[in-house]
Amino acid sequence: MHVSPDPITTPEQAARERGTLLDFIARGLVCTMASAWGDGHGEPSEEALTKARPVADDYLAAYEEWLVQRAATNAAAGPHEGSA
């Protein structure tokens, strides 16, 4: 299944989306570590999420950088045969 989100058109929307992604990534990191340590799958504490957020930010920044580089590479390559 392919989902196409509504385009982000303002800096405020981009900031909200980035914050949401950071929260999801941080929550996933905390839950993964808790599972690995055998702490169960309870709701992560605010302290754990606060500590995980900088790591999540690093992952998201690297992903954003990759996306920008990929877009530049695709733009430099020009249109592909068969694309409409």
C-alpha positions, 0 to 999 in steps of 0.5 A: 500500500502506498500512502501519499501525505498532503504536501508540507507547504509552510515552515510551521507544518514542517516543524510540527511534522519533524517534532512528530517524527522525533517523538516516534523515533525516540519512543521506538528507541526507548521501547527497543532498548527496554525490550532488549533489557527485559524491562517489558513494553510499558509506556516510556517515561518522560525522562527516557523520552527526553534522553532518546530525543537527541539520538532521534534528532541525529537519525532524522538529521542524517535522513534529511541530509540523505534526502536532500542529496538524493533529490539533487542527484535525481535532479542532476540526472534529468528526466528518465525515459518512460516517466510522465 
